[in-house]
Structure formats: structure tokens, C-alpha cells
Amino acid sequence: MRGTYGTGGIQALRRSFLFDVRGYDEDMLWWGAVDTDLVRRAEARGLRTSWITNRTTMLHQWNPTKHRVLDELKIKDEARSSWLRNHELMIERAKEVVRNNDAWGATIETITTSRVPA
């Protein structure tokens, strides 16, 4: 059990907000900053955030598969680089509430098909 640090992965908000800001920042990979970024964007839009710690407890179940993958040095370095890059993006884009200007909300199949030369 732990406090609210690093536990932003369970969020509840209006669906309309996600459409207004075009969802999570899709340039962010792996983990780190994705949830914090969305919270900051919500606050910039005037939404109030609250933790429900007085009624809940955050428990984290470690994923052994993830840790086996991260034992590979190349993947571990890639994950660490992504974590750092996510935080850089969050800082760089702090004033941009709306993200994902290219094809947000499209399925991967739609995006792939649209990029195939005719």
C-alpha cells in the first residue's frame, strides 16, 4: 500500500472532456507522466481533481512478465528513455491542453490504410 504518488492510472472523468482534449497524449510511450499530464490538462480546463483516499486504498500488483521484459538491457533502456521523454513532453506541452492533432480517435487499421500509397 502506498500514497497517491505514482497512482494516477485509475481516473474517472467526463467522456466529453476526453473528446475536447483529444485523449491521452499519444506521443507518450510506456509509462510515466501520461496520467499526470491528463490531470494537469483537466485542471487547466477548470476541472477539480480529488483523491478518494479516505474511502479507498491503492494496491499495486506487480506484473512478473513486465519485469522479465525489463531484464533485457535494450528494452530496459528503451523504457527509461521513454519515461524521461514523457516528462519532457509534459513540460514542453504544459500550455497545450488539446493534443493528438493527427488522426486522433481513428483505429490503427484506418491510420495504416490511409498511409498506404495508392
Backbone as a ProteinNet text record, in pm:
[ID]
protein_1_A
[PRIMARY]
MRGTYGTGGIQALRRSFLFDVRGYDEDMLWWGAVDTDLVRRAEARGLRTSWITNRTTMLHQWNPTKHRVLDELKIKDEARSSWLRNHELMIERAKEVVRNNDAWGATIETITTSRVPA
[TERTIARY]
85	0	89.1	44.2	120.5	27.4	84.4	6.6	-29.3	-62.1	-110.1	1.6	126.9	236.8	240	241	251.2	127.9	13.7	-107.8	-217.3	-179.3	-277.6	-347.5	-317.6	-370.4	-517.6	-583	-725.4	-792.9	-850.4	-908.4	-1052.4	-1133.5	-1273	-1299.1	-1356	-1385	-1490.8	-1541.2	-1645.1	-1586.8	-1659.8	-1618.8	-1600.7	-1686	-1678.4	-1544.2	-1487.1	-1355.5	-1250.3	-1252.5	-1155.6	-1167.6	-1289.8	-1307.4	-1259.8	-1286.7	-1242.8	-1091.3	-1018.8	-871.8	-804.4	-882.8	-835.9	-754.8	-802.1	-747.7	-609.6	-553.9	-417.2	-322.2	-208	-107.8	-48.5	-78.6	-37.7	110.1	181.4	326	401.3	333.3	397.4	391.7	505.4	516.7	547.8	524.7	545.1	464.5	525.6	454.7	534.6	477.7	545.9	496.1	422.3	372	238.8	198.5	75.4	-45.1	-58.8	-172.5	-159.9	-39.8	-16.7	-46.4	-5.1	-30.8	-180.6	-258.5	-403	-465.4	-419	-470.5	-440.5	-319.3	-283.1	-366.2	-394.2	-477.4	-620.7	-669.3	-804.2	-810.6	-710.4	-706.2	-698.3	-623.1	-614.3	-749.6	-833.8	-969.4	-1069.6	-1020.3	-1107.4	-1173.7	-1137	-1194.4	-1126.7	-1201.6	-1149.5	-1108.2	-990.3	-945	-955.6	-981.7	-984.8	-944.6	-874.1	-834.8	-937.7	-972.4	-1072.2	-1004.2	-892.3	-812.3	-883.2	-977.3	-1047.4	-1143.8	-1169.8	-1260.8	-1197.3	-1073.1	-1009	-863	-802.2	-659.4	-605.2	-491.3	-427.5	-337.1	-365.3	-280.3	-224.9	-99.5	-39	7.5	-37.1	5.9	114.8	234.1	345.4	322.5	359.8	341.3	473.8	485.8	612.6	657.3	564	600.1	671.6	619.4	682.3	825.7	847.1	980.8	1076.1	1024.9	1110.2	1152.4	1059.3	1091	1194	1177.1	1267.5	1403.2	1420.4	1552.7	1644	1584.4	1664.1	1714	1844.6	1905.8	1852.1	1836.8	1788.2	1648.2	1559.9	1422.3	1418.5	1500.8	1507.8	1550.5	1651.3	1696.9	1588.7	1517	1407.9	1297.3	1262.7	1159.3	1204.4	1328.5	1381.1	1382.8	1425.7	1427.7	1286.3	1191.2	1051.9	998.8	1030.8	986.6	1038.4	1167	1226.2	1162.2	1143	1082.4	939.5	864.6	727.9	726	818.1	823.3	866.1	957.9	997.4	878.2	803.3	685.3	583.3	561.7	464.4	503.7	631.3	678.7	670.7	717.6	714.9	573.5	477.1	339.9	246.6	303.6	224.2	111.9	130.4	27.2	-69.3	-43.4	-130.3	-225.3	-350.8	-446.9	-494	-507.2	-552.7	-430.1	-432.5	-320.1	-368.9	-277.7	-309.3	-382.9	-320.6	-386	-400.1	-322.2	-327.8	-406.8	-521.7	-599.3	-634.4	-657.5	-694.8	-831.7	-843.1	-970.8	-989.9	-901.3	-911.9	-855.5	-900	-845	-709.5	-627.9	-497.3	-514.4	-615.6	-642.4	-668.9	-745.7	-776.5	-651.4	-569.1	-445.9	-351.5	-334.4	-245.8	-293.7	-421.2	-478.3	-461.2	-478	-468.3	-325.4	-227.5	-87	-29.3	-105.8	-59.5	-67.6	43.5	38.3	-59.7	-124	-222.7	-156.4
-117.7	0	123.3	225.5	348.6	466.8	585.6	707.9	731.6	854.8	886.7	899.3	903.9	917.1	797	825.1	719.2	633.3	684.1	602.3	669.5	742.5	814.3	730.5	604.5	520.6	487.9	523	497.2	633.1	676.9	809.8	801.4	890.4	899.2	1043.7	1061.1	1195.5	1187.8	1301.9	1304	1266.6	1186.7	1144.7	1266.3	1366.1	1486.2	1557.3	1553	1614.5	1543.8	1411.2	1336.6	1372.6	1392.3	1432.1	1575.2	1663.1	1802.6	1814.7	1736.4	1748.2	1640.4	1558.5	1452	1345.6	1309.4	1195	1213.6	1101	1099.2	1140.2	1195	1234.4	1108	1083.8	960.1	957.3	1066.4	1066.5	1005.5	986.7	928.6	776.7	713.1	568.1	510.7	384.9	313.4	382.1	416.5	479	599	670.5	785.6	913.3	991.2	1123.1	1120.6	1009.5	1005	1048.5	992.8	1025	1164.6	1199.9	1333.7	1440.5	1416.1	1509.4	1532.2	1425.7	1440	1515.8	1489.2	1560.9	1710.3	1743.7	1886.2	1953.9	1882.7	1938.8	1957.8	1865.4	1878.8	2000.9	2017.3	2133.7	2263.5	2261.9	2380.5	2414.8	2314.6	2334.4	2370.2	2381	2421.3	2306.7	2182.6	2069.5	2056.3	2013.2	1992.6	1847.3	1824.6	1687.4	1656.7	1533.6	1492	1345.8	1314.6	1177.3	1119.5	997.2	936.8	845.6	893.4	812.2	781.5	863.4	834.3	716.1	671.5	559.2	443.2	460.6	355.6	340	234.8	210.6	167.4	220.8	182.8	64.1	-45.8	-163.8	-185.6	-218.6	-240.7	-384.6	-452	-588.9	-585.8	-623.1	-623.5	-728.5	-695.9	-784.9	-854.4	-982.8	-1053.2	-1053.3	-1055.8	-1054.3	-924.5	-813.1	-684.1	-683.8	-737.7	-736.7	-829.1	-939.3	-1025	-949.8	-877.6	-799	-692.8	-626.6	-518.1	-567.8	-697.1	-750.8	-743.7	-734.9	-719.3	-575.4	-558.3	-426.5	-329.1	-375	-287.2	-235	-323.2	-283.1	-196.9	-230.6	-150	-6.9	7.3	140.4	213.8	139.7	198.8	250.1	172	213	335.7	336	450.7	576	562.4	676	728.6	637.2	677.7	751.2	703.3	768.3	910.9	928.3	1062.6	1149.8	1093.4	1168.7	1208.9	1122.2	1156.1	1279.7	1285.7	1401	1527.3	1512.3	1627.2	1678.7	1587.2	1626.1	1697.5	1644.2	1704.5	1849.5	1872.7	2007.3	2097.5	2046.8	2124.4	2165.8	2076.6	2099.6	2147.5	2196.6	2233.1	2331.5	2416.3	2515.8	2468.5	2350.4	2293.9	2193	2228.4	2137.5	2032.3	2069.1	1977.3	1913.9	1783	1709.4	1623.1	1548.3	1448.2	1508.5	1602.2	1670.1	1583.6	1476.5	1391.5	1263.9	1251	1126.8	1073.1	1158.7	1109.5	1044.1	932.2	862.2	761.8	762.4	665.1	532.2	425.6	295.4	279.3	190.1	164.8	121	40	-7.9	108.9	208	326.1	406.2	426.3	503.1	431.7	301.8	224	228	210.6	210.9	346.6	453.9	586.4	623.4	554.4	586	499	403.9	316	393.5	402.8	475.5	411.9	495.1	445.8	386.3
0	0	0	-66.5	-70.7	-92.1	-86.2	-103.8	-249.3	-281.5	-415.8	-518.2	-477.8	-573.1	-668.1	-796.5	-896	-910.2	-868.1	-873.5	-956.8	-1058.6	-1138.4	-1242.2	-1249.9	-1356.2	-1346.7	-1239.9	-1227.3	-1216.1	-1326.8	-1332	-1378.9	-1327.4	-1370.9	-1411.2	-1528	-1576.1	-1683.5	-1720.4	-1822.9	-1959.5	-2030.9	-2165.1	-2255.8	-2239.6	-2323.1	-2306.4	-2185.4	-2164.2	-2249.4	-2251	-2331.8	-2479.8	-2528	-2666.6	-2688.2	-2592.3	-2604	-2614.4	-2535.6	-2533.3	-2618.4	-2683.4	-2773.2	-2699.9	-2581	-2507.7	-2448.7	-2406.5	-2354.7	-2467	-2432.5	-2531.2	-2593.7	-2720.2	-2787.1	-2826.3	-2803.7	-2827.4	-2710	-2600	-2481.9	-2490.7	-2462.9	-2470.7	-2333.7	-2317	-2190.9	-2082.4	-1971.9	-1860.7	-1813.3	-1723.2	-1666.3	-1730	-1657.2	-1695.4	-1769.5	-1825.1	-1904.2	-1820.4	-1703.4	-1617.2	-1558.5	-1513.9	-1457.1	-1561.6	-1684.4	-1793.4	-1810.5	-1811.2	-1829.3	-1712	-1590.9	-1473.6	-1486.3	-1524	-1538.9	-1647.4	-1754.6	-1860.9	-1813.2	-1733.8	-1677.1	-1585.8	-1503.5	-1414.2	-1494	-1604.8	-1690.3	-1752.1	-1771	-1822.7	-1712.9	-1591.1	-1480.7	-1407.4	-1437.9	-1365.9	-1229.8	-1133.1	-998.7	-985.2	-931.1	-907.7	-759.7	-730.4	-590.1	-581.4	-475.1	-446.5	-350.8	-368.2	-279.7	-178	-126.1	-34.2	97.2	136.1	261.8	248.4	124.8	102.8	29.9	-14.1	-93.5	-53.2	-100.5	-83.5	-217.8	-254.2	-380.2	-354.7	-420	-414.8	-554.2	-564.7	-695.5	-705.3	-806.9	-830	-936.3	-897.5	-991.6	-1097.7	-1217.4	-1330.5	-1360.3	-1326.9	-1348	-1494.1	-1587.8	-1729.3	-1763.7	-1714.2	-1740.7	-1689.6	-1571.7	-1513.8	-1589.7	-1643.5	-1726.8	-1851.9	-1912.5	-2031.9	-1997.2	-1883.3	-1847	-1799.1	-1787.8	-1757	-1879.7	-1997.9	-2119.3	-2123.7	-2130.3	-2121.8	-2226.1	-2349.8	-2456.5	-2424.2	-2383.7	-2353.5	-2227.7	-2130.9	-2008.7	-2042.5	-2127.2	-2169.1	-2247.2	-2330.7	-2408.6	-2316	-2215.8	-2120.4	-2041.8	-1996.3	-1920.7	-2008.5	-2133.6	-2226.1	-2250.6	-2264.8	-2285.6	-2163.8	-2045.7	-1921.2	-1918	-1948.1	-1949	-2056.3	-2175.4	-2284.9	-2251.6	-2187.2	-2147.5	-2058.7	-1963.3	-1873.9	-1948.2	-2043.4	-2125.2	-2206.6	-2267.3	-2344.5	-2256.5	-2137	-2046.7	-2015.5	-1991.6	-1960.8	-2084.7	-2199	-2323.7	-2362.4	-2338.6	-2384.8	-2273.4	-2166.6	-2049.7	-2082.2	-2179.2	-2212.3	-2319.7	-2375.3	-2478.9	-2415.2	-2403.5	-2341.7	-2441.2	-2566.8	-2671.1	-2736.1	-2752	-2811.2	-2927.5	-2985.5	-3088.1	-3207	-3273.5	-3384.6	-3509.3	-3521.5	-3640.2	-3613.3	-3673.5	-3674.4	-3537.2	-3440.7	-3308.8	-3315.6	-3247.6	-3241.6	-3353.6	-3452.5	-3561.1	-3513.8	-3573.6	-3539.3	-3607.2	-3555.6	-3615.5	-3760.5	-3786	-3921.1	-4015.9	-3971.1	-4053.4	-4082.2	-3979.8	-3996.3	-4091.9	-4074.2	-4160.7	-4304.8	-4325.8	-4460.7	-4526.8	-4450.4	-4510.4	-4547.9	-4493.3	-4522.1	-4633.5	-4681.6	-4790	-4920.9	-4996.7	-5125.6	-5222.1	-5298.8	-5397.5	-5518.1
[MASK]
++++++++++++++++++++++++++++++++++++++++++++++++++++++++++++++++++++++++++++++++++++++++++++++++++++++++++++++++++++++

